[in-house]
Amino acid sequence: MDLTVLYSTGCPQCNVLKEKLKAANIDYIEVTDKDTIIAKGITKVPVLEVDGIQMALSAANEWIKSRSN
């Protein structure tokens, strides 16, 4: 499984998402490069990308919960 968190440094919601992933012992790659984020069509961060599927924060939270159960 390929997990990436696309985020902006200093973003409180981004930090919450990363902390939830860490608490659930889920490994991920971090991407903060704005050009990469924009090229993926993302206009708001954080975004969790799982095997190419992009999830905004609320969907990402649900995905994390489903993995923790």
PQR file with spaces between the fields and no chain letter, atoms N, CA, C, O and H, PARSE charges and radii, in Angstrom:
ATOM       1  N    MET     1       0.846   -1.171    0.000 -0.4000 1.5000
ATOM       2  CA   MET     1       0.000    0.000    0.000 -0.0000 2.0000
ATOM       3  C    MET     1       0.891    1.234    0.000  0.5500 1.7000
ATOM       4  O    MET     1       1.871    1.301    0.743 -0.5500 1.4000
ATOM       5  N    ASP     2       0.550    2.203   -0.831 -0.4000 1.5000
ATOM       6  CA   ASP     2       1.327    3.421   -0.985 -0.0000 2.0000
ATOM       7  C    ASP     2       0.559    4.581   -0.363  0.5500 1.7000
ATOM       8  O    ASP     2      -0.484    4.979   -0.882 -0.5500 1.4000
ATOM       9  H    ASP     2      -0.245    2.148   -1.434  0.4000 1.0000
ATOM      10  N    LEU     3       1.065    5.132    0.748 -0.4000 1.5000
ATOM      11  CA   LEU     3       0.399    6.235    1.448 -0.0000 2.0000
ATOM      12  C    LEU     3       1.249    7.492    1.406  0.5500 1.7000
ATOM      13  O    LEU     3       2.448    7.464    1.682 -0.5500 1.4000
ATOM      14  H    LEU     3       1.912    4.808    1.170  0.4000 1.0000
ATOM      15  N    THR     4       0.599    8.599    1.051 -0.4000 1.5000
ATOM      16  CA   THR     4       1.269    9.887    1.001 -0.0000 2.0000
ATOM      17  C    THR     4       0.386   10.922    1.669  0.5500 1.7000
ATOM      18  O    THR     4      -0.824   10.947    1.448 -0.5500 1.4000
ATOM      19  H    THR     4      -0.376    8.621    0.826  0.4000 1.0000
ATOM      20  N    VAL     5       0.991   11.783    2.490 -0.4000 1.5000
ATOM      21  CA   VAL     5       0.285   12.926    3.058 -0.0000 2.0000
ATOM      22  C    VAL     5       0.825   14.157    2.350  0.5500 1.7000
ATOM      23  O    VAL     5       2.018   14.455    2.418 -0.5500 1.4000
ATOM      24  H    VAL     5       1.975   11.762    2.669  0.4000 1.0000
ATOM      25  N    LEU     6      -0.058   14.862    1.676 -0.4000 1.5000
ATOM      26  CA   LEU     6       0.297   16.103    1.007 -0.0000 2.0000
ATOM      27  C    LEU     6      -0.173   17.233    1.922  0.5500 1.7000
ATOM      28  O    LEU     6      -1.354   17.321    2.258 -0.5500 1.4000
ATOM      29  H    LEU     6      -1.026   14.620    1.620  0.4000 1.0000
ATOM      30  N    TYR     7       0.754   18.088    2.316 -0.4000 1.5000
ATOM      31  CA   TYR     7       0.403   19.080    3.325 -0.0000 2.0000
ATOM      32  C    TYR     7       1.282   20.322    3.211  0.5500 1.7000
ATOM      33  O    TYR     7       2.243   20.368    2.443 -0.5500 1.4000
ATOM      34  H    TYR     7       1.714   18.017    2.043  0.4000 1.0000
ATOM      35  N    SER     8       0.918   21.313    3.995 -0.4000 1.5000
ATOM      36  CA   SER     8       1.662   22.565    4.072 -0.0000 2.0000
ATOM      37  C    SER     8       2.270   22.675    5.465  0.5500 1.7000
ATOM      38  O    SER     8       1.602   22.406    6.464 -0.5500 1.4000
ATOM      39  H    SER     8       0.137   21.275    4.618  0.4000 1.0000
ATOM      40  N    THR     9       3.517   23.064    5.526 -0.4000 1.5000
ATOM      41  CA   THR     9       4.197   23.237    6.805 -0.0000 2.0000
ATOM      42  C    THR     9       3.471   24.291    7.642  0.5500 1.7000
ATOM      43  O    THR     9       3.131   25.364    7.144 -0.5500 1.4000
ATOM      44  H    THR     9       4.060   23.283    4.715  0.4000 1.0000
ATOM      45  N    GLY    10       3.241   23.980    8.901 -0.4000 1.5000
ATOM      46  CA   GLY    10       2.588   24.915    9.812 -0.0000 2.0000
ATOM      47  C    GLY    10       1.069   24.838    9.799  0.5500 1.7000
ATOM      48  O    GLY    10       0.411   25.591   10.517 -0.5500 1.4000
ATOM      49  H    GLY    10       3.518   23.108    9.306  0.4000 1.0000
ATOM      50  N    CYS    11       0.504   23.952    9.007 -0.4000 1.5000
ATOM      51  CA   CYS    11      -0.949   23.790    8.913 -0.0000 2.0000
ATOM      52  C    CYS    11      -1.436   22.936   10.086  0.5500 1.7000
ATOM      53  O    CYS    11      -1.040   21.776   10.197 -0.5500 1.4000
ATOM      54  H    CYS    11       1.039   23.340    8.423  0.4000 1.0000
ATOM      55  N    PRO    12      -2.285   23.484   10.964 -0.5600 1.5000
ATOM      56  CA   PRO    12      -2.749   22.721   12.128  0.2800 2.0000
ATOM      57  C    PRO    12      -3.498   21.441   11.748  0.5500 1.7000
ATOM      58  O    PRO    12      -3.284   20.401   12.371 -0.5500 1.4000
ATOM      59  N    GLN    13      -4.369   21.498   10.741 -0.4000 1.5000
ATOM      60  CA   GLN    13      -5.118   20.312   10.328 -0.0000 2.0000
ATOM      61  C    GLN    13      -4.171   19.257    9.767  0.5500 1.7000
ATOM      62  O    GLN    13      -4.379   18.058    9.956 -0.5500 1.4000
ATOM      63  H    GLN    13      -4.542   22.343   10.235  0.4000 1.0000
ATOM      64  N    CYS    14      -3.138   19.709    9.082 -0.4000 1.5000
ATOM      65  CA   CYS    14      -2.151   18.778    8.528 -0.0000 2.0000
ATOM      66  C    CYS    14      -1.441   18.044    9.660  0.5500 1.7000
ATOM      67  O    CYS    14      -1.218   16.835    9.586 -0.5500 1.4000
ATOM      68  H    CYS    14      -2.968   20.682    8.928  0.4000 1.0000
ATOM      69  N    ASN    15      -1.090   18.780   10.698 -0.4000 1.5000
ATOM      70  CA   ASN    15      -0.417   18.164   11.846 -0.0000 2.0000
ATOM      71  C    ASN    15      -1.317   17.151   12.546  0.5500 1.7000
ATOM      72  O    ASN    15      -0.845   16.108   12.998 -0.5500 1.4000
ATOM      73  H    ASN    15      -1.271   19.762   10.758  0.4000 1.0000
ATOM      74  N    VAL    16      -2.602   17.451   12.637 -0.4000 1.5000
ATOM      75  CA   VAL    16      -3.552   16.522   13.255 -0.0000 2.0000
ATOM      76  C    VAL    16      -3.608   15.227   12.454  0.5500 1.7000
ATOM      77  O    VAL    16      -3.583   14.141   13.032 -0.5500 1.4000
ATOM      78  H    VAL    16      -2.985   18.298   12.269  0.4000 1.0000
ATOM      79  N    LEU    17      -3.684   15.331   11.124 -0.4000 1.5000
ATOM      80  CA   LEU    17      -3.734   14.139   10.293 -0.0000 2.0000
ATOM      81  C    LEU    17      -2.474   13.299   10.469  0.5500 1.7000
ATOM      82  O    LEU    17      -2.557   12.080   10.619 -0.5500 1.4000
ATOM      83  H    LEU    17      -3.705   16.213   10.654  0.4000 1.0000
ATOM      84  N    LYS    18      -1.324   13.936   10.451 -0.4000 1.5000
ATOM      85  CA   LYS    18      -0.074   13.193   10.615 -0.0000 2.0000
ATOM      86  C    LYS    18       0.002   12.527   11.983  0.5500 1.7000
ATOM      87  O    LYS    18       0.481   11.398   12.087 -0.5500 1.4000
ATOM      88  H    LYS    18      -1.257   14.926   10.329  0.4000 1.0000
ATOM      89  N    GLU    19      -0.457   13.198   13.028 -0.4000 1.5000
ATOM      90  CA   GLU    19      -0.455   12.617   14.372 -0.0000 2.0000
ATOM      91  C    GLU    19      -1.388   11.418   14.456  0.5500 1.7000
ATOM      92  O    GLU    19      -1.057   10.422   15.101 -0.5500 1.4000
ATOM      93  H    GLU    19      -0.846   14.115   12.943  0.4000 1.0000
ATOM      94  N    LYS    20      -2.552   11.499   13.812 -0.4000 1.5000
ATOM      95  CA   LYS    20      -3.482   10.362   13.825 -0.0000 2.0000
ATOM      96  C    LYS    20      -2.874    9.160   13.110  0.5500 1.7000
ATOM      97  O    LYS    20      -3.037    8.026   13.560 -0.5500 1.4000
ATOM      98  H    LYS    20      -2.820   12.307   13.288  0.4000 1.0000
ATOM      99  N    LEU    21      -2.179    9.396   12.010 -0.4000 1.5000
ATOM     100  CA   LEU    21      -1.517    8.305   11.297 -0.0000 2.0000
ATOM     101  C    LEU    21      -0.420    7.682   12.163  0.5500 1.7000
ATOM     102  O    LEU    21      -0.283    6.460   12.220 -0.5500 1.4000
ATOM     103  H    LEU    21      -2.047   10.318   11.644  0.4000 1.0000
ATOM     104  N    LYS    22       0.347    8.520   12.825 -0.4000 1.5000
ATOM     105  CA   LYS    22       1.411    8.015   13.699 -0.0000 2.0000
ATOM     106  C    LYS    22       0.823    7.214   14.860  0.5500 1.7000
ATOM     107  O    LYS    22       1.338    6.150   15.204 -0.5500 1.4000
ATOM     108  H    LYS    22       0.237    9.513   12.778  0.4000 1.0000
ATOM     109  N    ALA    23      -0.253    7.720   15.462 -0.4000 1.5000
ATOM     110  CA   ALA    23      -0.887    7.029   16.589 -0.0000 2.0000
ATOM     111  C    ALA    23      -1.424    5.666   16.174  0.5500 1.7000
ATOM     112  O    ALA    23      -1.472    4.741   16.985 -0.5500 1.4000
ATOM     113  H    ALA    23      -0.671    8.584   15.183  0.4000 1.0000
ATOM     114  N    ALA    24      -1.830    5.540   14.903 -0.4000 1.5000
ATOM     115  CA   ALA    24      -2.349    4.275   14.397 -0.0000 2.0000
ATOM     116  C    ALA    24      -1.237    3.397   13.816  0.5500 1.7000
ATOM     117  O    ALA    24      -1.509    2.343   13.241 -0.5500 1.4000
ATOM     118  H    ALA    24      -1.792    6.292   14.245  0.4000 1.0000
ATOM     119  N    ASN    25       0.018    3.838   13.969 -0.4000 1.5000
ATOM     120  CA   ASN    25       1.179    3.110   13.445 -0.0000 2.0000
ATOM     121  C    ASN    25       1.093    2.863   11.938  0.5500 1.7000
ATOM     122  O    ASN    25       1.417    1.779   11.451 -0.5500 1.4000
ATOM     123  H    ASN    25       0.239    4.694   14.437  0.4000 1.0000
ATOM     124  N    ILE    26       0.652    3.885   11.218 -0.4000 1.5000
ATOM     125  CA   ILE    26       0.546    3.806    9.763 -0.0000 2.0000
ATOM     126  C    ILE    26       1.677    4.639    9.163  0.5500 1.7000
ATOM     127  O    ILE    26       1.754    5.847    9.388 -0.5500 1.4000
ATOM     128  H    ILE    26       0.389    4.765   11.614  0.4000 1.0000
ATOM     129  N    ASP    27       2.541    3.993    8.409 -0.4000 1.5000
ATOM     130  CA   ASP    27       3.658    4.676    7.763 -0.0000 2.0000
ATOM     131  C    ASP    27       3.181    5.401    6.519  0.5500 1.7000
ATOM     132  O    ASP    27       2.271    4.941    5.829 -0.5500 1.4000
ATOM     133  H    ASP    27       2.478    3.012    8.226  0.4000 1.0000
ATOM     134  N    TYR    28       3.804    6.538    6.237 -0.4000 1.5000
ATOM     135  CA   TYR    28       3.420    7.337    5.073 -0.0000 2.0000
ATOM     136  C    TYR    28       4.606    8.174    4.608  0.5500 1.7000
ATOM     137  O    TYR    28       5.589    8.356    5.326 -0.5500 1.4000
ATOM     138  H    TYR    28       4.543    6.912    6.797  0.4000 1.0000
ATOM     139  N    ILE    29       4.481    8.671    3.394 -0.4000 1.5000
ATOM     140  CA   ILE    29       5.463    9.588    2.812 -0.0000 2.0000
ATOM     141  C    ILE    29       4.890   10.992    2.927  0.5500 1.7000
ATOM     142  O    ILE    29       3.687   11.189    2.760 -0.5500 1.4000
ATOM     143  H    ILE    29       3.682    8.522    2.811  0.4000 1.0000
ATOM     144  N    GLU    30       5.743   11.966    3.211 -0.4000 1.5000
ATOM     145  CA   GLU    30       5.307   13.354    3.321 -0.0000 2.0000
ATOM     146  C    GLU    30       5.689   14.126    2.064  0.5500 1.7000
ATOM     147  O    GLU    30       6.812   14.010    1.572 -0.5500 1.4000
ATOM     148  H    GLU    30       6.720   11.806    3.347  0.4000 1.0000
ATOM     149  N    VAL    31       4.747   14.915    1.547 -0.4000 1.5000
ATOM     150  CA   VAL    31       5.010   15.781    0.402 -0.0000 2.0000
ATOM     151  C    VAL    31       4.539   17.188    0.752  0.5500 1.7000
ATOM     152  O    VAL    31       3.374   17.404    1.086 -0.5500 1.4000
ATOM     153  H    VAL    31       3.835   15.008    1.947  0.4000 1.0000
ATOM     154  N    THR    32       5.473   18.147    0.669 -0.4000 1.5000
ATOM     155  CA   THR    32       5.131   19.549    0.925 -0.0000 2.0000
ATOM     156  C    THR    32       5.400   20.434   -0.291  0.5500 1.7000
ATOM     157  O    THR    32       5.135   21.636   -0.252 -0.5500 1.4000
ATOM     158  H    THR    32       6.420   17.972    0.397  0.4000 1.0000
ATOM     159  N    ASP    33       5.919   19.854   -1.358 -0.4000 1.5000
ATOM     160  CA   ASP    33       6.248   20.629   -2.545 -0.0000 2.0000
ATOM     161  C    ASP    33       4.971   21.158   -3.212  0.5500 1.7000
ATOM     162  O    ASP    33       4.141   20.382   -3.686 -0.5500 1.4000
ATOM     163  H    ASP    33       6.134   18.878   -1.389  0.4000 1.0000
ATOM     164  N    LYS    34       4.828   22.483   -3.240 -0.4000 1.5000
ATOM     165  CA   LYS    34       3.599   23.105   -3.751 -0.0000 2.0000
ATOM     166  C    LYS    34       3.345   22.755   -5.209  0.5500 1.7000
ATOM     167  O    LYS    34       2.197   22.538   -5.597 -0.5500 1.4000
ATOM     168  H    LYS    34       5.502   23.113   -2.855  0.4000 1.0000
ATOM     169  N    ASP    35       4.389   22.697   -6.019 -0.4000 1.5000
ATOM     170  CA   ASP    35       4.206   22.359   -7.430 -0.0000 2.0000
ATOM     171  C    ASP    35       3.647   20.951   -7.596  0.5500 1.7000
ATOM     172  O    ASP    35       2.782   20.721   -8.441 -0.5500 1.4000
ATOM     173  H    ASP    35       5.322   22.873   -5.704  0.4000 1.0000
ATOM     174  N    THR    36       4.131   20.021   -6.803 -0.4000 1.5000
ATOM     175  CA   THR    36       3.629   18.646   -6.848 -0.0000 2.0000
ATOM     176  C    THR    36       2.172   18.596   -6.420  0.5500 1.7000
ATOM     177  O    THR    36       1.355   17.925   -7.050 -0.5500 1.4000
ATOM     178  H    THR    36       4.834   20.208   -6.117  0.4000 1.0000
ATOM     179  N    ILE    37       1.850   19.306   -5.348 -0.4000 1.5000
ATOM     180  CA   ILE    37       0.480   19.329   -4.834 -0.0000 2.0000
ATOM     181  C    ILE    37      -0.468   19.921   -5.872  0.5500 1.7000
ATOM     182  O    ILE    37      -1.539   19.367   -6.121 -0.5500 1.4000
ATOM     183  H    ILE    37       2.514   19.852   -4.836  0.4000 1.0000
ATOM     184  N    ILE    38      -0.084   21.037   -6.473 -0.4000 1.5000
ATOM     185  CA   ILE    38      -0.918   21.694   -7.489 -0.0000 2.0000
ATOM     186  C    ILE    38      -1.064   20.806   -8.727  0.5500 1.7000
ATOM     187  O    ILE    38      -2.145   20.730   -9.312 -0.5500 1.4000
ATOM     188  H    ILE    38       0.785   21.487   -6.270  0.4000 1.0000
ATOM     189  N    ALA    39       0.017   20.138   -9.127 -0.4000 1.5000
ATOM     190  CA   ALA    39      -0.027   19.259  -10.301 -0.0000 2.0000
ATOM     191  C    ALA    39      -1.008   18.110  -10.113  0.5500 1.7000
ATOM     192  O    ALA    39      -1.531   17.575  -11.090 -0.5500 1.4000
ATOM     193  H    ALA    39       0.895   20.200   -8.652  0.4000 1.0000
ATOM     194  N    LYS    40      -1.261   17.727   -8.866 -0.4000 1.5000
ATOM     195  CA   LYS    40      -2.221   16.654   -8.579 -0.0000 2.0000
ATOM     196  C    LYS    40      -3.644   17.188   -8.508  0.5500 1.7000
ATOM     197  O    LYS    40      -4.578   16.426   -8.257 -0.5500 1.4000
ATOM     198  H    LYS    40      -0.836   18.161   -8.072  0.4000 1.0000
ATOM     199  N    GLY    41      -3.821   18.496   -8.726 -0.4000 1.5000
ATOM     200  CA   GLY    41      -5.151   19.093   -8.704 -0.0000 2.0000
ATOM     201  C    GLY    41      -5.659   19.420   -7.320  0.5500 1.7000
ATOM     202  O    GLY    41      -6.848   19.681   -7.139 -0.5500 1.4000
ATOM     203  H    GLY    41      -3.063   19.115   -8.929  0.4000 1.0000
ATOM     204  N    ILE    42      -4.776   19.411   -6.346 -0.4000 1.5000
ATOM     205  CA   ILE    42      -5.168   19.667   -4.957 -0.0000 2.0000
ATOM     206  C    ILE    42      -5.144   21.165   -4.694  0.5500 1.7000
ATOM     207  O    ILE    42      -4.158   21.846   -4.978 -0.5500 1.4000
ATOM     208  H    ILE    42      -3.810   19.199   -6.493  0.4000 1.0000
ATOM     209  N    THR    43      -6.256   21.671   -4.141 -0.4000 1.5000
ATOM     210  CA   THR    43      -6.344   23.099   -3.825 -0.0000 2.0000
ATOM     211  C    THR    43      -6.418   23.355   -2.326  0.5500 1.7000
ATOM     212  O    THR    43      -6.286   24.495   -1.881 -0.5500 1.4000
ATOM     213  H    THR    43      -7.057   21.119   -3.911  0.4000 1.0000
ATOM     214  N    LYS    44      -6.630   22.292   -1.542 -0.4000 1.5000
ATOM     215  CA   LYS    44      -6.706   22.439   -0.086 -0.0000 2.0000
ATOM     216  C    LYS    44      -6.037   21.241    0.558  0.5500 1.7000
ATOM     217  O    LYS    44      -6.300   20.097    0.188 -0.5500 1.4000
ATOM     218  H    LYS    44      -6.737   21.366   -1.903  0.4000 1.0000
ATOM     219  N    VAL    45      -5.177   21.508    1.518 -0.4000 1.5000
ATOM     220  CA   VAL    45      -4.490   20.443    2.245 -0.0000 2.0000
ATOM     221  C    VAL    45      -5.021   20.397    3.665  0.5500 1.7000
ATOM     222  O    VAL    45      -5.552   21.398    4.145 -0.5500 1.4000
ATOM     223  H    VAL    45      -4.963   22.437    1.819  0.4000 1.0000
ATOM     224  N    PRO    46      -4.898   19.284    4.347 -0.5600 1.5000
ATOM     225  CA   PRO    46      -4.152   18.095    3.982  0.2800 2.0000
ATOM     226  C    PRO    46      -4.962   17.151    3.095  0.5500 1.7000
ATOM     227  O    PRO    46      -6.193   17.169    3.081 -0.5500 1.4000
ATOM     228  N    VAL    47      -4.226   16.336    2.364 -0.4000 1.5000
ATOM     229  CA   VAL    47      -4.817   15.277    1.565 -0.0000 2.0000
ATOM     230  C    VAL    47      -4.033   14.000    1.857  0.5500 1.7000
ATOM     231  O    VAL    47      -2.802   13.992    1.839 -0.5500 1.4000
ATOM     232  H    VAL    47      -3.226   16.322    2.375  0.4000 1.0000
ATOM     233  N    LEU    48      -4.756   12.943    2.122 -0.4000 1.5000
ATOM     234  CA   LEU    48      -4.155   11.620    2.268 -0.0000 2.0000
ATOM     235  C    LEU    48      -4.389   10.897    0.952  0.5500 1.7000
ATOM     236  O    LEU    48      -5.524   10.768    0.494 -0.5500 1.4000
ATOM     237  H    LEU    48      -5.756   12.949    2.137  0.4000 1.0000
ATOM     238  N    GLU    49      -3.307   10.429    0.352 -0.4000 1.5000
ATOM     239  CA   GLU    49      -3.410    9.696   -0.898 -0.0000 2.0000
ATOM     240  C    GLU    49      -3.040    8.240   -0.625  0.5500 1.7000
ATOM     241  O    GLU    49      -1.925    7.939   -0.200 -0.5500 1.4000
ATOM     242  H    GLU    49      -2.384   10.534    0.724  0.4000 1.0000
ATOM     243  N    VAL    50      -3.995    7.344   -0.877 -0.4000 1.5000
ATOM     244  CA   VAL    50      -3.791    5.919   -0.646 -0.0000 2.0000
ATOM     245  C    VAL    50      -3.909    5.211   -1.987  0.5500 1.7000
ATOM     246  O    VAL    50      -4.982    5.161   -2.588 -0.5500 1.4000
ATOM     247  H    VAL    50      -4.900    7.589   -1.222  0.4000 1.0000
ATOM     248  N    ASP    51      -2.795    4.667   -2.445 -0.4000 1.5000
ATOM     249  CA   ASP    51      -2.758    3.986   -3.744 -0.0000 2.0000
ATOM     250  C    ASP    51      -3.400    4.829   -4.841  0.5500 1.7000
ATOM     251  O    ASP    51      -4.158    4.320   -5.666 -0.5500 1.4000
ATOM     252  H    ASP    51      -1.922    4.707   -1.958  0.4000 1.0000
ATOM     253  N    GLY    52      -3.086    6.127   -4.840 -0.4000 1.5000
ATOM     254  CA   GLY    52      -3.566    7.029   -5.884 -0.0000 2.0000
ATOM     255  C    GLY    52      -4.932    7.640   -5.636  0.5500 1.7000
ATOM     256  O    GLY    52      -5.361    8.509   -6.394 -0.5500 1.4000
ATOM     257  H    GLY    52      -2.471    6.541   -4.170  0.4000 1.0000
ATOM     258  N    ILE    53      -5.629    7.205   -4.588 -0.4000 1.5000
ATOM     259  CA   ILE    53      -6.943    7.759   -4.266 -0.0000 2.0000
ATOM     260  C    ILE    53      -6.769    8.872   -3.240  0.5500 1.7000
ATOM     261  O    ILE    53      -6.214    8.651   -2.163 -0.5500 1.4000
ATOM     262  H    ILE    53      -5.281    6.499   -3.972  0.4000 1.0000
ATOM     263  N    GLN    54      -7.243   10.065   -3.578 -0.4000 1.5000
ATOM     264  CA   GLN    54      -7.087   11.226   -2.706 -0.0000 2.0000
ATOM     265  C    GLN    54      -8.270   11.366   -1.760  0.5500 1.7000
ATOM     266  O    GLN    54      -9.427   11.212   -2.152 -0.5500 1.4000
ATOM     267  H    GLN    54      -7.693   10.245   -4.452  0.4000 1.0000
ATOM     268  N    MET    55      -7.947   11.666   -0.490 -0.4000 1.5000
ATOM     269  CA   MET    55      -8.972   11.862    0.528 -0.0000 2.0000
ATOM     270  C    MET    55      -8.703   13.154    1.281  0.5500 1.7000
ATOM     271  O    MET    55      -7.588   13.402    1.741 -0.5500 1.4000
ATOM     272  H    MET    55      -7.007   11.791   -0.172  0.4000 1.0000
ATOM     273  N    ALA    56      -9.739   13.971    1.400 -0.4000 1.5000
ATOM     274  CA   ALA    56      -9.650   15.163    2.237 -0.0000 2.0000
ATOM     275  C    ALA    56      -9.638   14.717    3.703  0.5500 1.7000
ATOM     276  O    ALA    56      -9.752   13.528    3.999 -0.5500 1.4000
ATOM     277  H    ALA    56     -10.644   13.770    1.027  0.4000 1.0000
ATOM     278  N    LEU    57      -9.501   15.664    4.595 -0.4000 1.5000
ATOM     279  CA   LEU    57      -9.314   15.355    6.009 -0.0000 2.0000
ATOM     280  C    LEU    57     -10.407   14.457    6.594  0.5500 1.7000
ATOM     281  O    LEU    57     -10.089   13.477    7.268 -0.5500 1.4000
ATOM     282  H    LEU    57      -9.408   16.631    4.354  0.4000 1.0000
ATOM     283  N    SER    58     -11.671   14.761    6.358 -0.4000 1.5000
ATOM     284  CA   SER    58     -12.743   13.960    6.972 -0.0000 2.0000
ATOM     285  C    SER    58     -12.726   12.521    6.459  0.5500 1.7000
ATOM     286  O    SER    58     -12.883   11.582    7.240 -0.5500 1.4000
ATOM     287  H    SER    58     -11.929   15.557    5.810  0.4000 1.0000
ATOM     288  N    ALA    59     -12.538   12.345    5.167 -0.4000 1.5000
ATOM     289  CA   ALA    59     -12.467   10.987    4.609 -0.0000 2.0000
ATOM     290  C    ALA    59     -11.209   10.278    5.101  0.5500 1.7000
ATOM     291  O    ALA    59     -11.237    9.075    5.359 -0.5500 1.4000
ATOM     292  H    ALA    59     -12.411   13.107    4.533  0.4000 1.0000
ATOM     293  N    ALA    60     -10.116   11.009    5.230 -0.4000 1.5000
ATOM     294  CA   ALA    60      -8.872   10.426    5.725 -0.0000 2.0000
ATOM     295  C    ALA    60      -9.049    9.944    7.166  0.5500 1.7000
ATOM     296  O    ALA    60      -8.559    8.874    7.528 -0.5500 1.4000
ATOM     297  H    ALA    60     -10.094   11.986    5.020  0.4000 1.0000
ATOM     298  N    ASN    61      -9.746   10.729    7.984 -0.4000 1.5000
ATOM     299  CA   ASN    61     -10.018   10.323    9.366 -0.0000 2.0000
ATOM     300  C    ASN    61     -10.819    9.034    9.419  0.5500 1.7000
ATOM     301  O    ASN    61     -10.531    8.151   10.228 -0.5500 1.4000
ATOM     302  H    ASN    61     -10.144   11.598    7.690  0.4000 1.0000
ATOM     303  N    GLU    62     -11.822    8.923    8.559 -0.4000 1.5000
ATOM     304  CA   GLU    62     -12.631    7.706    8.503 -0.0000 2.0000
ATOM     305  C    GLU    62     -11.782    6.512    8.056  0.5500 1.7000
ATOM     306  O    GLU    62     -11.926    5.412    8.589 -0.5500 1.4000
ATOM     307  H    GLU    62     -12.055    9.640    7.902  0.4000 1.0000
ATOM     308  N    TRP    63     -10.904    6.729    7.085 -0.4000 1.5000
ATOM     309  CA   TRP    63     -10.035    5.657    6.603 -0.0000 2.0000
ATOM     310  C    TRP    63      -9.116    5.178    7.725  0.5500 1.7000
ATOM     311  O    TRP    63      -8.918    3.976    7.903 -0.5500 1.4000
ATOM     312  H    TRP    63     -10.787    7.623    6.652  0.4000 1.0000
ATOM     313  N    ILE    64      -8.555    6.126    8.481 -0.4000 1.5000
ATOM     314  CA   ILE    64      -7.678    5.767    9.603 -0.0000 2.0000
ATOM     315  C    ILE    64      -8.451    4.961   10.639  0.5500 1.7000
ATOM     316  O    ILE    64      -7.953    3.949   11.131 -0.5500 1.4000
ATOM     317  H    ILE    64      -8.716    7.102    8.337  0.4000 1.0000
ATOM     318  N    LYS    65      -9.665    5.402   10.975 -0.4000 1.5000
ATOM     319  CA   LYS    65     -10.492    4.667   11.938 -0.0000 2.0000
ATOM     320  C    LYS    65     -10.762    3.251   11.463  0.5500 1.7000
ATOM     321  O    LYS    65     -10.720    2.311   12.257 -0.5500 1.4000
ATOM     322  H    LYS    65     -10.069    6.224   10.574  0.4000 1.0000
ATOM     323  N    SER    66     -11.040    3.088   10.175 -0.4000 1.5000
ATOM     324  CA   SER    66     -11.348    1.761    9.647 -0.0000 2.0000
ATOM     325  C    SER    66     -10.137    0.838    9.705  0.5500 1.7000
ATOM     326  O    SER    66     -10.295   -0.378    9.803 -0.5500 1.4000
ATOM     327  H    SER    66     -11.074    3.852    9.530  0.4000 1.0000
ATOM     328  N    ARG    67      -8.940    1.392    9.648 -0.4000 1.5000
ATOM     329  CA   ARG    67      -7.714    0.611    9.713 -0.0000 2.0000
ATOM     330  C    ARG    67      -7.372    0.240   11.156  0.5500 1.7000
ATOM     331  O    ARG    67      -6.677   -0.746   11.400 -0.5500 1.4000
ATOM     332  H    ARG    67      -8.811    2.380    9.568  0.4000 1.0000
ATOM     333  N    SER    68      -7.858    1.024   12.097 -0.4000 1.5000
ATOM     334  CA   SER    68      -7.534    0.819   13.509 -0.0000 2.0000
ATOM     335  C    SER    68      -8.417   -0.243   14.149  0.5500 1.7000
ATOM     336  O    SER    68      -8.062   -0.805   15.185 -0.5500 1.4000
ATOM     337  H    SER    68      -8.423    1.824   11.898  0.4000 1.0000
ATOM     338  N    ASN    69      -9.557   -0.519   13.544 -0.4000 1.5000
ATOM     339  CA   ASN    69     -10.515   -1.470   14.144 -0.0000 2.0000
ATOM     340  C    ASN    69     -10.114   -2.895   13.929  0.5500 1.7000
ATOM     341  O    ASN    69     -10.814   -3.806   14.371 -0.5500 1.4000
ATOM     342  H    ASN    69      -9.845   -0.062   12.702  0.4000 1.0000
